[in-house]
Amino acid sequence: MAGLVAALLGLLLPLVAFTTPAHAAPTGFRVVNGRLLEASGNDFVMRGVNHAHTWYADRIDSLAHIKAKGANTVRVVLSNGDRWTRNDASDVANVVAQCKQNRLICVLEVHDTTGYGEQSGATTLSRAADYWISVRSALAGQEDYVIVNIGNEPYGNTNYTNWTADTKAAIQKLRGAGFDHTLMVDAPNWGQDWAFTMRDNAASVFAADPDANTVFSIHMYGVFDTAAEISDYLSRFVAAKLPIVVGEFGHDHSDGNPDEDTILAVAQQLRLGYLGWSWSGNGGGVEYLDMVTNFDPNRLTSWGERLFNGANGIAATSEEAAVYGSASGGDTTAPTAPTAPTASSVTASSVALSWGAATDAVGVTGYDVVRISGGTESVATTTTGTTATVTGLAANTSYTFAVYARDAAGNRSQRSATVTVTTSSGGTTGACAVGYRVTGEWPGGFQGEVTVRNTGGSAVNGWTLRWTFPAGQRITAMWGGTPAQSGAEVTVTSAAYTAAIPASGSVTLGFTGTRSGSNPSPTVFSLNGAECSVA
């Protein structure tokens, strides 16, 4: 998202016309005369949203929900590990598979570059390029489906004139490493380009790409609060035949009130892509930018309603990528139904499911595991394999599950037979006590402390602590342990320096987290599978 920016500076200057350099034949998406085309030659206009995958890796089912709202594209937040937990090649490959399974074009971006030069800890475009090279195995051959957005909002409002040279160098580093994908580059000034650095240097940056296959991305928040500013900025790129998309925008922001109606209208008039910010999970006082509440696709916010269902919105203007129609060869035959799932490893909050594979003339691309309650069903998780673990369940509760198969053309099978399981009661009381307290709060976030006490007569050497957040809280950083979170369920493994808890001793963990409203404390904790008393 855009940070605070200065007022617009100076008069608008014309873009420089360019001559298309000689370049390699494209293998997927490509830019021709300022338009983004698919390999088939189909003109592709992005209509989609941003999804904060790196902070909500367990919410991969959001891609199916975003597709169901009509989007043809999703921009996925990733991290190279400099500021947040690194998304490795395996995770990136899974994201791409999920995009393809849901017939979405994947725009992948590194978020660690946000506000470089002004934001503490932000990293360089060169570092971002190194990350893409390190996960190239997950991207090679996906040029029809994936666009690589090198780095989110590189440069804040300090030293931003270096954007031009740094962007050229990052593009050339990726091309030198064998990347044939369409590349996307964000503007400086927290993405909003109020100083027009990207606008006035876009032609030379495009010319520096030996493949002539770069798209420019402007983020529209408070700087773009009038129709004139929006129309002028986008029209100049179109007139110069330079490809431009609105890679982020919102209906409101801390730096001003963007004119979202004009953004949508002008993008539709000029046939330019747009990607709204963001599906869900915003914190830090900008929770109003959530399109759905707590990742629930059935709880559209006013912003989500506007973007998906309003004038010039996604539902009315989105067209699915032609690659998904052509790849299937007109396939309209659904896969066979998977066999009934079987359950194992049933705990108080999770169950492992497995099933026999479906068959399909073209190929099964994934499975939807659904939870059935009465006459309704909801997607519990999605996977490309024939096993899945469903988490976030309540103790001592009966659940019924079934599975659907999907193929590359988007055809869905008949539902499998069901399996019903009852979660356990939560385990036996162990020789442990846990104290949990909130040490500080702010809008959208908080800091917490967890004290784990060994009440037994022998030392604990290595431990795993589990609890379930009651109100959608999420951990963003922790010291004293390594957290993993799936839905509301948190699992913390000991750090080297906290692994040993002597008899009658204790260790203390600290963490920061996000919250969407109230912040009640968890009430049940388990240590190494045994329920602890709450101190």
Long-range contacts (C-beta under 8 A, 24 or more apart in sequence): 1-153, 1-190, 1-219, 1-221, 1-248, 1-250, 1-253, 1-277, 1-278, 1-286, 1-289, 2-153, 2-190, 2-191, 2-192, 2-219, 2-221, 2-222, 2-223, 2-248, 2-253, 2-255, 3-115, 3-118, 3-119, 3-153, 3-156, 3-157, 3-190, 3-255, 4-190, 4-254, 4-255, 5-157, 5-189, 5-190, 5-192, 5-194, 5-221, 5-222, 5-223, 5-255, 6-157, 6-194, 7-194, 8-194, 8-223, 8-229, 9-194, 9-195, 9-196, 10-196, 12-196, 12-232, 12-236, 13-196, 13-199, 13-200, 14-236, 15-199, 15-200, 15-202, 15-203, 15-236, 15-237, 15-239, 15-240, 15-242, 16-200, 16-203, 16-204, 16-240, 17-203, 17-240, 17-241, 18-203, 18-204, 18-206, 18-207, 18-240, 18-241, 18-242, 19-207, 20-212, 21-207, 21-209, 21-210, 21-212, 23-209, 23-210, 23-211, 23-212, 23-213, 24-180, 24-210, 24-211, 26-143, 26-180, 26-211, 26-213, 27-143, 27-144, 27-180, 28-142, 28-143, 28-144, 28-145, 28-146, 28-180, 28-181, 28-182, 29-143, 29-144, 29-147, 29-181, 29-182, 29-213, 30-182, 30-213, 31-182, 31-212, 31-213, 31-214, 31-215, 31-243, 33-241, 34-237, 34-238, 34-240, 34-241, 34-242, 34-243, 35-243, 36-182, 36-215, 36-243, 36-245, 36-273, 38-144, 38-321, 38-322, 38-323, 39-143, 39-144, 39-323, 40-322, 40-323, 40-326, 42-321, 42-322, 43-271, 44-105, 44-273, 44-321, 44-322, 45-271, 45-272, 45-273, 45-317, 45-319, 46-72, 46-73, 46-105, 46-107, 46-245, 46-273, 46-274, 46-275, 47-71, 47-72, 47-73, 47-273, 47-274, 47-314, 47-317, 47-318, 47-319, 48-72, 48-73, 48-74, 48-75, 48-104, 48-105, 48-107, 48-274, 48-275, 48-276, 48-314, 48-318, 49-74, 49-75, 49-275, 49-276, 49-277, 49-278, 49-279, 49-291, 49-307, 49-314, 50-74, 50-75, 50-76, 50-77, 50-248, 50-275, 50-276, 50-277, 50-278, 50-279, 51-75, 51-76, 51-77, 51-278, 51-279, 52-77, 52-278, 52-279, 52-280, 52-281, 52-282, 53-77, 53-78, 53-87, 53-95, 54-78, 54-79, 54-84, 54-85, 54-87, 54-111, 55-84, 55-281, 55-474, 55-476, 56-280, 56-281, 56-295, 56-474, 57-87, 57-91, 58-391, 58-485, 58-486, 58-487, 59-280, 59-281, 59-295, 60-94, 60-95, 60-98, 60-381, 60-382, 61-379, 61-380, 61-381, 61-382, 62-279, 62-280, 62-295, 63-98, 63-99, 63-101, 63-102, 63-104, 63-382, 64-98, 64-102, 64-368, 64-379, 64-382, 65-279, 65-292, 65-295, 65-297, 65-379, 66-102, 66-104, 66-279, 67-102, 67-103, 67-104, 68-297, 69-297, 69-308, 69-314, 69-315, 70-308, 70-314, 70-315, 70-318, 71-104, 71-314, 71-318, 72-103, 72-104, 72-105, 72-318, 72-319, 72-320, 72-321, 73-104, 73-105, 73-106, 73-107, 73-273, 73-275, 74-99, 74-104, 74-105, 74-106, 74-107, 74-275, 75-107, 75-108, 75-109, 75-149, 75-247, 75-248, 75-275, 76-106, 76-107, 76-108, 76-109, 77-109, 77-111, 77-152, 78-108, 78-109, 78-110, 78-111, 79-110, 79-111, 79-112, 80-110, 80-112, 80-123, 80-127, 80-128, 80-130, 80-131, 81-112, 81-131, 82-112, 82-121, 82-123, 82-127, 83-111, 83-112, 83-121, 83-122, 83-123, 84-111, 84-112, 86-131, 87-135, 88-135, 89-134, 89-135, 89-137, 89-138, 90-138, 92-135, 92-138, 92-139, 93-137, 93-138, 94-384, 96-138, 96-139, 96-142, 96-145, 96-146, 97-365, 97-366, 97-384, 98-366, 98-382, 98-384, 99-145, 99-146, 100-145, 100-365, 100-408, 101-365, 101-366, 101-382, 101-384, 101-406, 103-320, 103-321, 103-324, 103-410, 105-145, 105-146, 105-147, 105-321, 106-142, 106-145, 106-146, 106-147, 107-146, 107-147, 107-149, 107-184, 107-247, 107-275, 108-139, 108-146, 108-147, 108-148, 108-149, 109-149, 109-150, 109-151, 109-152, 109-184, 109-186, 110-149, 110-150, 110-151, 110-152, 111-152, 112-151, 112-152, 113-150, 113-151, 113-152, 113-153, 113-154, 114-152, 114-153, 114-154, 114-190, 115-153, 115-155, 115-156, 115-190, 116-154, 116-155, 116-156, 117-155, 117-156, 117-158, 117-159, 117-160, 117-162, 118-155, 118-156, 118-157, 118-158, 119-156, 122-156, 124-154, 124-166, 125-150, 125-151, 125-154, 125-166, 125-167, 125-169, 125-170, 126-166, 126-169, 126-170, 126-173, 128-154, 128-170, 129-170, 129-173, 129-174, 129-177, 130-173, 132-174, 132-177, 132-179, 133-173, 133-174, 133-177, 133-179, 136-177, 136-178, 136-179, 139-179, 139-181, 140-178, 142-181, 143-180, 143-181, 143-182, 144-323, 145-321, 145-323, 146-181, 147-181, 147-182, 147-183, 147-184, 147-215, 148-174, 148-179, 148-181, 148-182, 148-183, 148-184, 149-183, 149-184, 149-185, 149-186, 149-217, 149-247, 150-174, 150-183, 150-184, 150-185, 150-186, 151-185, 151-186, 152-186, 152-191, 153-186, 153-187, 153-188, 153-190, 153-191, 153-219, 154-186, 154-188, 155-188, 155-189, 156-188, 156-189, 156-190, 157-189, 157-190, 160-188, 160-189, 160-195, 160-197, 161-195, 161-197, 163-187, 163-188, 163-197, 163-198, 163-201, 164-197, 164-201, 164-204, 164-205, 167-205, 168-204, 168-205, 168-208, 171-205, 171-208, 171-209, 171-214, 172-208, 172-209, 172-210, 175-209, 175-210, 175-211, 180-211, 180-213, 181-213, 182-213, 182-214, 182-215, 183-209, 183-213, 183-214, 183-215, 184-214, 184-215, 184-216, 184-217, 184-245, 184-247, 185-214, 185-215, 185-216, 185-217, 186-217, 186-219, 186-247, 187-216, 187-217, 187-218, 187-219, 189-223, 190-219, 191-217, 191-218, 191-219, 191-221, 191-247, 191-248, 192-218, 192-219, 192-220, 192-221, 192-222, 192-223, 192-224, 193-218, 193-223, 193-233, 194-223, 199-233, 199-236, 199-237, 202-237, 202-240, 202-242, 203-240, 203-242, 206-242, 214-243, 215-243, 215-244, 215-245, 216-242, 216-243, 216-244, 216-245, 217-244, 217-245, 217-246, 217-247, 217-248, 218-244, 218-245, 218-246, 218-247, 219-246, 219-247, 219-248, 219-249, 219-277, 220-246, 220-248, 220-249, 220-258, 220-263, 221-248, 221-249, 221-250, 221-253, 221-255, 221-256, 221-258, 222-253, 222-254, 222-255, 222-256, 222-257, 222-258, 223-255, 223-256, 224-249, 224-258, 224-259, 224-263, 225-256, 225-257, 225-258, 225-259, 226-259, 226-262, 227-259, 227-262, 227-266, 230-259, 230-262, 230-263, 230-266, 231-262, 231-266, 234-266, 234-267, 234-270, 234-272, 235-266, 235-270, 238-270, 238-272, 244-272, 245-272, 245-273, 245-274, 245-275, 246-272, 246-273, 246-274, 246-275, 247-275, 248-275, 248-276, 248-277, 248-278, 249-274, 249-276, 249-277, 250-276, 250-277, 250-286, 250-289, 250-303, 251-288, 251-289, 251-302, 251-303, 251-306, 251-307, 252-288, 252-289, 252-303, 253-286, 253-289, 254-285, 254-286, 260-306, 260-307, 261-311, 264-307, 264-310, 264-311, 264-312, 264-313, 265-311, 265-312, 267-312, 268-312, 268-317, 276-303, 276-307, 281-474, 281-514, 282-444, 283-444, 283-445, 283-514, 283-515, 283-516, 284-443, 284-444, 284-445, 284-514, 285-443, 285-444, 286-444, 287-443, 287-444, 287-516, 290-516, 293-516, 294-472, 294-516, 324-408, 324-409, 324-410, 325-409, 327-408, 327-409, 328-362, 328-407, 328-408, 328-409, 328-410, 329-362, 331-361, 331-362, 331-407, 331-408, 331-409, 331-411, 332-409, 332-411, 333-360, 333-361, 333-411, 334-360, 334-405, 334-407, 334-411, 334-412, 334-413, 334-414, 335-359, 335-360, 335-364, 335-405, 335-406, 335-407, 335-411, 335-412, 335-413, 336-360, 336-405, 336-413, 337-404, 337-405, 337-413, 337-414, 337-415, 337-416, 338-367, 338-386, 338-403, 338-404, 338-405, 338-413, 338-416, 339-416, 339-417, 340-402, 340-416, 340-417, 340-418, 340-419, 341-369, 341-401, 341-402, 341-403, 341-416, 341-418, 341-419, 342-419, 343-401, 343-419, 343-421, 345-389, 346-421, 346-422, 346-423, 346-424, 347-423, 347-424, 348-393, 348-395, 348-396, 348-423, 348-424, 348-425, 348-426, 348-427, 349-391, 349-392, 349-393, 349-394, 349-395, 349-423, 349-466, 349-468, 349-489, 350-389, 350-390, 350-391, 350-392, 350-393, 350-423, 350-489, 351-389, 351-390, 351-393, 351-399, 351-401, 351-421, 351-423, 352-387, 352-388, 352-389, 353-387, 353-388, 353-389, 353-390, 353-401, 353-403, 353-419, 354-386, 354-387, 355-386, 355-387, 355-403, 355-416, 356-386, 357-386, 357-405, 358-405, 358-413, 360-405, 360-407, 360-411, 362-407, 362-408, 362-409, 363-407, 363-408, 364-405, 364-406, 364-407, 365-406, 365-407, 365-408, 366-405, 366-406, 367-403, 367-404, 367-405, 367-406, 368-403, 368-404, 368-406, 368-412, 369-401, 369-402, 369-403, 370-401, 370-402, 370-403, 370-404, 370-415, 371-399, 371-400, 371-401, 372-400, 372-401, 372-402, 372-418, 373-400, 377-402, 391-486, 391-487, 391-489, 392-468, 392-486, 392-487, 392-488, 392-489, 393-423, 394-423, 395-423, 395-424, 395-425, 395-426, 395-524, 396-422, 396-423, 396-424, 396-425, 396-426, 397-422, 397-423, 398-422, 399-423, 426-524, 426-526, 426-531, 427-526, 427-529, 427-530, 427-531, 428-530, 428-531, 429-530, 429-531, 429-532, 429-533, 430-456, 430-526, 430-527, 430-528, 430-529, 430-530, 430-531, 430-532, 431-455, 431-456, 431-457, 431-530, 432-456, 432-460, 432-525, 432-527, 432-530, 432-532, 432-533, 433-532, 433-533, 433-534, 433-535, 434-465, 434-467, 434-525, 434-527, 434-532, 434-533, 434-534, 434-535, 435-534, 435-535, 436-467, 436-521, 436-522, 436-525, 436-534, 437-521, 438-519, 438-521, 439-510, 441-515, 441-519, 444-514, 444-515, 444-516, 445-476, 445-512, 445-513, 445-514, 445-515, 446-473, 446-512, 446-513, 446-514, 446-515, 446-519, 447-510, 447-511, 447-512, 447-513, 448-510, 448-511, 448-512, 448-513, 449-508, 449-509, 449-510, 449-511, 450-492, 450-508, 450-509, 450-510, 450-511, 451-506, 451-507, 451-508, 451-509, 451-535, 452-501, 452-506, 452-507, 452-508, 452-509, 452-527, 452-532, 453-501, 453-504, 453-505, 453-506, 453-535, 454-501, 454-502, 454-503, 454-504, 454-505, 454-506, 455-504, 455-533, 456-503, 457-503, 458-503, 459-500, 459-501, 459-502, 459-503, 459-505, 460-500, 460-501, 460-527, 460-528, 461-499, 461-500, 462-494, 462-499, 462-500, 463-493, 463-494, 463-499, 463-501, 463-527, 463-528, 464-491, 464-492, 464-493, 464-494, 464-527, 464-528, 464-529, 465-491, 465-492, 465-509, 465-525, 465-526, 465-527, 466-490, 466-491, 466-492, 466-525, 466-526, 467-522, 467-524, 467-525, 467-526, 468-522, 468-524, 469-522, 470-520, 470-521, 470-522, 470-523, 471-515, 471-516, 471-517, 471-518, 471-519, 471-520, 472-515, 472-516, 472-517, 473-513, 473-514, 473-515, 473-519, 474-513, 474-514, 474-515, 475-511, 475-512, 475-513, 476-511, 476-512, 476-513, 476-514, 477-511, 477-512, 478-509, 478-510, 478-511, 478-512, 479-509, 479-510, 479-511, 480-507, 480-508, 480-509, 480-510, 481-509, 483-511
